[in-house]
């Protein structure tokens, strides 16, 4: 098994053929594919999967359906079970996504999520709680885990010029799914009960998901982002720190100058003869292969430093296109090196710590509103629905801001907002201030959404988009670990408090006491990561036809169709 896993994670080469690439230029027949089509279809997939965030709406009706023979906490743990398998599936399916493409994996994820709903319907019909864990917890979690990274990874590659925006759309739609689901689930549960609710929603989600899966595809080899009116033909998706080159790979790349494809123009070929005449370096969109052969002789060491200014700080992260040049060697272990890098460990840790408060509390909103404040089911449903909107807003707003403002600074801001919200929540519970509780839970949820939105961009800033699907899938195990460890652990604390006869308004005190220091540790890790990023030495380039995009440290990566080096740094 260890050998299998080692091979599985080491091989992220994309399996494709010229015929498949040609077919994917079109949706069907002669209808051309356009990259903007990924936005609505990716968002629809995320909305179906994001319905699981509204799980707290199920808690009360399912407990009542089981004739109060089970507790709210037992039903809530189905959610944490799904979170756990979500993380496992995201991690294990990442390299498979890189190898076989998003359409196939999205289809499998849709079917697993559908099966999960069917088994859950059977579980409620037979009143067997283990079937709920098997259905929604196992199959549903696996389906969502295979689905969620796909629009995030694919949009990062189709929109390297708007990383924050594309991440905001993909993860924001996931949050929007909970808003819609909270109202649809509530209406169906009141009118039809949980069994038919699982059946109807399972069929509906499967139909939407399977239809939209047809649109999922990676960019073609050497995909370029058009910037008409700006004189920019090519926009690199790799930051300088992730564009390292070994002498062997650079020499191989020098022998191969691929055709540039323009997705907005139906992948029409293009070529920059002017750049070739002047021995410029080409940087190609998702392929991001440097034409190292264009460099003057004797500049290998200089070019290596320019390509990877952080090589002396961490191990080089060699770019793999997946669409490999004929005869060019493939370094299959680059993904493994990225996973072992110090940068990835920082990102993993801050993801884990940053999401615990939101994950623990988002599935308990309805219960808290009813038990601690004595509000009605209708009121709790309304609050859960609006709460989902703040999840969406946090993801969209931070995603858009992250194209302009340093991502790690925004991460610190979102975690600080989480801490402030938890302090306000403690005050509201202790003093029975319901309006303050509503504000605190909405702020906390918005901050949680913001954290989720920033991670894909931070990963792409650190490692480029060549393996963003596999890297993000692995990083999601940090999210899942936060949900499982935090969810199960804090659920046990809550149960202990209830058994001890603690007032419902103070049942969550110990949880809040524990989560605030964890969030503060997340800030410390983020600041240390920012300090590490500032160690990147300055590299001087003469840039022709450039477009600068914000890096996560507040600096700006110069991205150009043509780079001309003018001396040593």
C-alpha positions in Angstrom: 0.0 0.0 0.0 2.8 2.6 0.8 4.4 1.8 -2.6 1.1 2.3 -4.3 0.4 5.6 -2.6 4.0 6.7 -3.4 3.5 6.0 -7.1 0.0 7.5 -7.0 1.2 10.8 -5.7 4.4 10.9 -7.7 2.6 10.6 -11.1 0.7 13.7 -12.0 1.3 13.5 -15.7 -1.8 14.4 -17.7 -3.1 11.6 -19.9 -4.4 13.1 -23.1 -4.1 12.8 -26.8 -4.2 15.2 -29.7 -7.6 13.8 -30.6 -9.0 14.5 -27.2 -7.5 18.0 -27.1 -9.2 18.7 -30.5 -12.5 17.3 -29.3 -12.4 19.5 -26.2 -12.2 22.6 -28.4 -16.0 22.1 -28.9 -18.9 21.3 -26.6 -20.7 19.3 -29.3 -20.6 19.3 -33.0 -19.2 22.6 -34.2 -20.2 24.6 -31.1 -16.9 26.0 -29.8 -16.0 25.9 -26.1 -15.3 29.3 -24.4 -13.6 29.6 -21.1 -16.4 31.8 -19.6 -18.6 28.7 -19.8 -16.6 27.2 -16.9 -17.9 29.9 -14.5 -21.6 29.2 -14.5 -21.2 25.4 -14.8 -18.5 25.2 -12.2 -20.7 27.4 -9.9 -23.7 25.0 -10.4 -21.5 22.0 -9.5 -20.3 23.8 -6.3 -23.8 24.8 -5.3 -25.1 21.2 -5.4 -22.1 20.0 -3.3 -22.3 23.0 -1.0 -25.8 21.9 0.1 -24.1 19.8 2.8 -23.3 23.0 4.7 -27.0 23.3 5.5 -26.9 19.9 7.3 -28.0 21.6 10.6 -31.5 22.0 9.1 -31.8 18.2 9.0 -30.9 17.7 12.7 -34.3 18.5 14.4 -36.6 16.9 11.8 -34.5 13.7 11.7 -34.5 13.4 15.5 -38.3 13.9 15.5 -38.6 11.3 12.7 -36.7 8.8 14.8 -39.2 9.5 17.7 -36.5 11.2 19.8 -34.6 7.9 20.2 -31.4 9.6 19.0 -29.8 12.9 20.0 -29.1 16.1 17.9 -25.4 15.4 18.5 -25.6 11.9 16.9 -27.2 13.5 13.8 -24.7 16.3 13.8 -21.8 13.8 13.7 -23.0 12.6 10.3 -21.9 16.0 9.1 -18.4 15.5 10.6 -18.2 12.1 9.2 -18.9 13.6 5.7 -16.2 16.2 6.4 -13.7 13.5 7.2 -14.3 11.5 4.0 -14.5 14.8 2.1 -10.8 15.4 3.1 -9.8 11.8 2.3 -11.4 11.9 -1.2 -9.9 15.3 -2.0 -6.4 14.2 -1.0 -6.5 10.8 -2.8 -8.2 12.0 -5.9 -5.9 15.0 -6.5 -3.3 13.2 -8.6 -6.0 11.2 -10.4 -7.6 14.5 -11.4 -4.3 15.7 -12.9 -3.9 12.5 -14.8 -7.4 11.9 -16.2 -9.0 15.3 -16.2 -12.0 16.9 -14.4 -14.9 15.6 -16.4 -14.5 11.9 -15.5 -13.9 12.7 -11.8 -16.8 15.1 -11.6 -19.1 12.4 -13.0 -17.9 9.9 -10.4 -18.3 12.5 -7.6 -21.9 13.2 -8.8 -22.8 9.5 -8.7 -21.3 9.0 -5.3 -23.2 12.0 -3.9 -26.4 10.6 -5.5 -25.9 7.2 -3.9 -25.3 8.8 -0.6 -28.7 10.5 -0.7 -30.4 7.2 -1.7 -28.8 5.3 1.2 -29.7 8.2 3.6 -33.3 8.0 2.4 -33.3 4.3 3.1 -31.8 5.0 6.5 -34.5 7.4 7.5 -37.2 5.1 6.1 -35.9 2.2 8.2 -34.9 4.4 11.1 -31.4 3.1 11.1 -28.8 5.7 12.1 -25.8 3.6 10.8 -27.2 3.9 7.3 -27.1 7.7 7.7 -23.4 7.5 8.4 -22.9 5.1 5.5 -24.9 7.1 3.1 -24.4 10.8 3.7 -21.3 10.4 5.9 -19.3 8.0 3.7 -20.7 8.1 0.1 -21.8 11.7 0.3 -18.5 12.8 1.8 -16.5 11.0 -0.9 -18.7 12.5 -3.6 -18.3 16.0 -2.3 -14.6 15.5 -1.7 -14.1 14.4 -5.3 -16.2 17.3 -6.6 -15.2 20.3 -4.7 -11.5 20.7 -5.9 -12.5 20.4 -9.5 -14.0 23.9 -10.3 -11.4 25.5 -8.0 -8.5 23.8 -9.8 -9.9 24.2 -13.3 -10.8 27.8 -12.9 -7.4 28.6 -11.5 -5.9 27.3 -14.7 -8.4 28.9 -17.1 -8.1 32.2 -15.3 -4.5 32.7 -14.2 -5.0 36.4 -14.7 -7.8 36.5 -12.1 -6.9 34.0 -9.5 -8.7 35.6 -6.6 -11.8 36.2 -8.7 -12.0 32.6 -10.0 -11.3 31.2 -6.5 -14.1 33.5 -5.1 -16.6 32.3 -7.7 -15.8 28.6 -7.2 -15.7 28.5 -3.4 -18.4 31.2 -3.1 -20.8 29.1 -5.1 -20.1 26.3 -2.6 -21.3 28.6 0.2 -24.3 29.7 -1.9 -25.4 26.1 -2.1 -26.0 26.1 1.6 -28.3 29.2 1.4 -30.5 27.6 -1.2 -30.5 24.2 0.4 -31.4 25.6 3.8 -34.7 26.8 2.5 -35.5 24.0 0.1 -34.6 21.4 2.7 -36.7 23.1 5.3 -39.7 23.3 3.0 -39.4 19.7 1.8 -38.9 18.4 5.4 -42.0 20.1 6.7 -44.1 18.9 3.8 -42.7 15.5 2.9 -40.4 14.3 5.7 -36.7 13.4 5.5 -37.1 10.3 3.4 -38.6 11.9 0.4 -36.5 15.0 0.9 -33.3 12.9 0.4 -34.8 11.3 -2.6 -35.9 14.5 -4.3 -32.8 16.4 -3.6 -30.5 13.5 -4.5 -32.1 13.2 -8.0 -32.1 17.0 -8.5 -28.5 17.4 -7.5 -27.5 14.4 -9.7 -29.2 15.8 -12.8 -27.6 19.3 -12.4 -24.2 17.9 -11.5 -24.0 15.4 -14.3 -25.1 17.9 -16.9 -22.5 20.5 -15.8 -19.7 17.9 -15.6 -19.8 17.8 -19.4 -18.3 21.3 -19.5 -15.4 20.4 -17.2 -12.0 20.3 -18.9 -8.4 21.5 -18.4 -6.9 24.2 -20.7 -5.1 22.8 -23.8 -1.4 22.6 -23.9 0.3 26.0 -24.0 -3.0 27.8 -23.3 -2.6 31.6 -23.3 -4.8 34.3 -21.8 -5.7 37.0 -24.3 -5.5 40.6 -23.1 -6.7 42.5 -26.2 -6.0 46.2 -26.1 -3.2 45.7 -23.6 -0.7 44.2 -26.1 -0.3 41.1 -23.9 -0.6 37.8 -25.7 0.6 35.5 -22.9 0.0 35.6 -19.2 2.1 33.2 -17.0 0.2 31.2 -14.5 3.4 30.5 -12.5 5.1 32.9 -10.1 8.8 33.2 -10.4 9.5 31.2 -7.3 7.7 28.2 -8.8 9.3 28.4 -12.2 12.5 26.6 -11.4 14.4 24.7 -14.1 17.1 22.1 -14.0 19.7 22.1 -16.7 18.3 18.9 -18.1 14.7 20.1 -18.3 15.7 23.5 -19.6 17.7 21.9 -22.4 14.8 19.6 -23.3 12.4 22.6 -23.3 14.8 24.4 -25.6 14.3 21.8 -28.3 10.5 22.2 -28.2 8.6 25.4 -28.9 4.9 24.5 -28.7 2.0 26.0 -30.5 0.2 28.7 -28.5 -3.5 28.2 -28.2 -6.0 31.0 -27.5 -9.1 29.6 -25.8 -11.2 32.8 -26.4 -10.6 32.5 -30.2 -11.3 28.8 -30.4 -7.6 27.9 -29.7 -6.4 29.5 -32.9 -2.6 29.1 -33.2 -0.4 32.1 -32.7 3.3 32.8 -32.7 5.5 35.7 -31.7 8.2 35.8 -34.4 9.4 39.1 -33.0 10.2 37.5 -29.7 12.1 34.7 -31.4 14.2 37.1 -33.4 15.3 38.8 -30.2 16.0 35.6 -28.2 13.3 36.4 -25.7 11.9 33.9 -23.2 8.3 32.8 -23.8 6.1 32.1 -20.8 3.1 30.0 -21.7 -0.2 30.0 -19.7 -1.0 26.8 -18.0 2.0 25.1 -19.6 4.4 27.7 -18.3 7.4 26.2 -20.1 10.3 28.5 -20.5 12.1 28.5 -23.8 15.4 28.2 -22.2 17.2 27.8 -25.5 16.6 31.4 -26.3 18.9 32.5 -23.6 22.5 33.4 -24.5 25.1 30.8 -23.9 26.8 30.9 -20.6 23.8 32.3 -18.7 22.6 29.0 -17.3 23.3 29.9 -13.6 21.9 33.4 -14.1 18.7 32.1 -15.7 18.3 29.5 -13.0 18.4 32.3 -10.3 16.0 34.4 -12.3 13.7 31.4 -12.7 13.7 30.5 -9.0 14.9 33.3 -6.7 13.7 31.2 -3.7 15.7 28.1 -4.6 18.2 28.8 -1.8 15.4 29.1 0.7 13.5 25.9 -0.2 13.8 23.0 -2.6 13.1 23.9 -6.2 9.6 23.2 -7.4 10.0 22.2 -11.0 7.1 23.0 -13.3 5.4 20.1 -15.0 3.0 20.8 -17.7 1.3 17.5 -18.0 1.3 18.1 -21.7 5.0 17.1 -22.1 7.3 18.0 -24.9 8.2 15.0 -27.1 11.4 13.5 -25.8 11.6 15.9 -22.9 12.3 14.2 -19.5 9.5 14.2 -17.0 10.2 14.8 -13.3 7.5 12.7 -11.7 8.4 13.6 -8.2 7.9 17.4 -8.4 4.4 17.1 -6.8 6.0 15.1 -3.9 8.6 17.8 -3.4 6.0 20.5 -3.2 4.1 18.5 -0.6 7.3 18.1 1.5 8.2 21.8 1.2 8.2 24.1 4.1 5.8 26.4 2.3 3.2 23.8 2.0 3.5 22.9 5.7 2.8 26.6 6.5 -0.2 26.7 4.2 -1.6 23.4 5.6 -1.2 24.5 9.2 -3.0 27.9 8.7 -5.8 26.2 6.7 -6.3 23.7 9.6 -6.3 26.4 12.3 -8.2 29.0 10.3 -11.3 26.9 9.6 -11.9 25.2 13.0 -14.3 27.8 14.4 -16.4 28.1 11.3 -16.6 24.3 10.7 -17.5 23.6 14.3 -20.2 26.2 14.7 -21.7 26.4 11.2 -23.3 22.9 11.6 -24.8 23.9 15.0 -26.4 27.3 14.2 -29.9 26.0 14.2 -29.4 24.1 17.4 -27.9 27.1 19.2 -30.7 29.4 18.1 -33.3 27.0 19.4 -31.7 25.7 22.6 -29.8 28.7 23.9 -32.2 31.4 22.9 -35.5 29.5 22.7 -36.3 30.6 19.1 -38.6 28.8 16.7 -37.7 26.4 13.9 -38.7 29.0 11.4 -36.4 31.6 12.9 -33.5 29.2 13.0 -34.1 28.3 9.4 -34.1 31.9 8.4 -30.8 32.6 10.3 -29.1 29.5 8.8 -30.1 30.8 5.3 -28.8 34.3 5.8 -25.7 32.8 7.5 -25.0 31.0 4.3 -25.1 34.3 2.4 -22.3 35.6 4.7 -20.3 32.5 3.8 -20.8 33.4 0.2 -20.0 37.1 0.7 -16.8 36.3 2.6 -15.6 34.1 -0.2 -16.5 36.5 -3.0 -15.3 39.7 -1.3 -11.9 38.2 -0.2 -11.5 36.5 -3.5 -11.9 39.8 -5.4 -9.7 41.7 -2.9 -7.0 39.1 -3.1 -6.3 40.2 -6.7 -5.4 43.6 -5.3 -4.3 43.1 -1.7 -1.7 40.7 -0.3 -3.4 37.4 0.4 -1.6 36.7 3.6 -2.5 40.1 5.0 -6.1 39.3 4.2 -5.7 35.9 5.9 -4.6 37.7 9.1 -7.6 40.0 8.9 -10.1 37.1 8.5 -8.7 35.2 11.5 -8.8 38.4 13.6 -12.4 38.8 12.6 -13.1 35.2 13.7 -11.6 35.9 17.2 -13.6 39.1 17.5 -16.8 37.2 16.5 -16.2 34.4 19.1 -15.7 37.0 21.9 -18.9 38.7 20.9 -20.7 35.3 20.7 -19.6 34.5 24.3 -20.9 37.8 25.5 -24.2 37.3 23.6 -24.7 33.8 25.1 -23.8 34.9 28.6 -26.1 37.9 28.6 -28.9 36.5 26.4 -28.4 39.2 23.7 -29.9 37.5 20.6 -29.1 40.3 18.1 -25.4 40.3 19.1 -25.4 36.5 18.6 -26.8 36.9 15.1 -24.1 39.4 14.2 -21.3 37.3 15.7 -22.3 34.1 13.9 -22.6 35.9 10.6 -19.2 37.6 11.0 -17.7 34.3 12.0 -19.2 32.5 9.0 -18.0 35.3 6.7 -14.5 35.0 8.1 -14.6 31.3 7.6 -15.6 31.8 4.0 -12.8 34.3 3.5 -10.2 31.8 4.8 -11.5 29.1 2.4 -11.4 31.6 -0.5 -7.8 32.7 0.1 -6.1 29.2 0.2 -6.3 28.4 -3.5 -4.6 31.7 -4.4 -1.9 31.3 -1.8 -1.2 27.8 -3.1 -1.0 29.1 -6.7 1.2 32.0 -5.7 3.6 29.5 -4.0 3.6 26.6 -6.5 1.9 27.8 -9.6 -1.1 26.3 -11.2 0.5 23.2 -12.8 -0.6 20.9 -10.0 -3.1 23.1 -8.2 -5.7 20.4 -8.3 -3.6 17.8 -6.5 -2.1 20.4 -4.1 -5.4 21.9 -3.2 -6.9 18.4 -2.8 -4.2 17.5 -0.3 -4.5 20.9 1.5 -8.2 20.1 2.0 -7.2 17.3 4.4 -6.2 20.2 6.7 -9.7 21.6 6.4 -11.2 18.1 7.0 -8.9 17.5 9.9 -10.1 20.8 11.4 -13.7 19.7 11.0 -13.3 16.1 12.3 -10.9 16.8 15.2 -12.7 20.1 16.1 -16.2 18.8 15.4 -16.0 15.4 17.2 -13.9 16.8 20.0 -16.1 19.8 20.7 -19.2 17.7 20.2 -17.9 15.5 23.1 -17.4 18.6 25.2 -20.9 19.9 24.5 -22.4 16.6 25.4 -20.5 16.5 28.6 -21.7 20.0 29.5 -25.3 19.0 28.8 -25.0 15.8 30.8 -23.6 17.9 33.7 -26.7 20.1 33.7 -24.9 23.2 32.4 -27.3 26.0 31.4 -27.9 25.9 27.6 -26.5 29.5 27.3 -23.1 28.3 28.8 -22.9 24.9 27.0 -20.6 26.4 24.4 -18.3 28.3 26.7 -15.5 25.7 26.9 -15.5 25.4 23.1 -15.1 29.2 22.7 -12.4 29.3 25.3 -10.5 26.6 23.4 -11.0 27.9 19.8 -9.8 31.5 20.5 -6.2 30.4 21.3 -6.2 28.1 18.3 -7.2 30.9 16.0 -4.5 33.1 17.6 -2.0 30.4 16.7 -3.2 30.6 13.1 -2.3 34.3 13.1 1.2 33.6 14.4 1.8 31.0 11.7 0.5 33.3 9.0 2.9 36.1 10.2 5.8 33.7 10.2 4.9 32.7 6.7 4.8 36.3 5.6 8.3 36.9 7.1 9.5 33.8 5.2 8.1 35.1 1.9 9.9 38.5 2.3 13.2 36.6 2.1 12.7 36.3 -1.7 15.6 38.3 -3.2 14.8 41.0 -5.8 15.2 40.0 -9.4 15.6 42.6 -12.1 13.9 42.1 -15.4 13.3 44.3 -18.3 9.6 43.5 -19.1 8.0 44.0 -22.4 4.2 44.1 -22.6 3.8 43.2 -18.9 0.8 42.8 -16.7 1.5 42.8 -13.0 -0.6 40.7 -10.6 -0.6 40.9 -6.8 1.5 38.3 -5.0 0.5 37.1 -1.6 3.2 39.1 0.1 2.1 42.5 -1.2 4.7 42.6 -3.9 3.9 42.2 -7.6 4.9 39.5 -9.9 5.7 40.8 -13.3 4.1 38.6 -15.8 4.8 39.1 -19.5 4.4 37.6 -22.8 8.0 38.3 -23.4 10.8 38.6 -20.7 14.1 40.0 -21.6 16.8 39.8 -18.9 19.1 42.8 -18.6 21.8 41.9 -16.2 22.4 40.0 -13.0 20.5 40.8 -9.8 
